[in-house]
Amino acid sequence: QVQLQESGPGLVQPSETLSLICSVSGGSTSYSRYHWAWIRQSPGKGLQWIANVLYNGNTYYNPSLKSRALASIDTSKNDFFLRLTSVTAADTAIYFCARGIGSGSYPFDNWGRGTLVTVSS
Amino acid sequence: SSELTQDSAVSVALGQTVTIRCQGDSLRTYSANWYQQKPGQAPVLLIYNKNIRPSGIPDRFSGSASGSTGSLTISGAQADDEADYYCNSRDSSASHVRIFGGGTRLTVL
């Protein structure tokens, strides 16, 4: 069973850059059938998809975040990453990484436990 | 981009059947996936490819689709089913984009 684990700073200053790592174990990020995703949830709110990154480095973004988000992958380390620039309080959220299936209905079938990021001075 | 709309809250009596719906134009093209999220936990995939349950998901959970609406049915709701439920699909206007519904809070009475 694949497992995903997010890591990153719990607190980020406004206008700074948020950087997160998702470490994948029990499965390889090199398989072309999977997409690797970042999804966030603001306190008390619903889920918002941020980005997908594929094994070959191709990336896809939520149009509302595309100008500030950068996703990447290191298949040699089985990690993938998210950078979100110019953060504000509105970016305070639990950030989840997840594995997406790249076929059928394209579900997210495995999720990390999430990491809370607070944007505050 | 497209949107998926869900009722914000639904309730069901213990042991009864409840249907949670998700509506959006993208569902005319793509199937909905369904997730369950309990407080303080990550979402768990319940249904994909219209009506496929991942291993370990009880068969009281089922999915269906009609037109622009996807539905999740819980037959014989248990107290443990009290949670938030989210639908998601691909965006029909940009297939690489993923969208989520706003979520439905299910209360089991």
Interface residues (C-beta under 8 A of the other chain):
Chain A: A37 I39 G46 L47 Q48 W49 N52 Y60 N62 P63 S64 F96 G100 I101 G104 S105 Y106 P107 F108 D109 N110 W111 G112 R113 G114
Chain B: S1 Y30 S31 A32 N33 Y35 Q41 A42 P43 V44 L45 Y48 N49 K50 P54 Y86 N88 S89 R90 A94 H96 V97 R98 I99 F100 G101 G102 G103
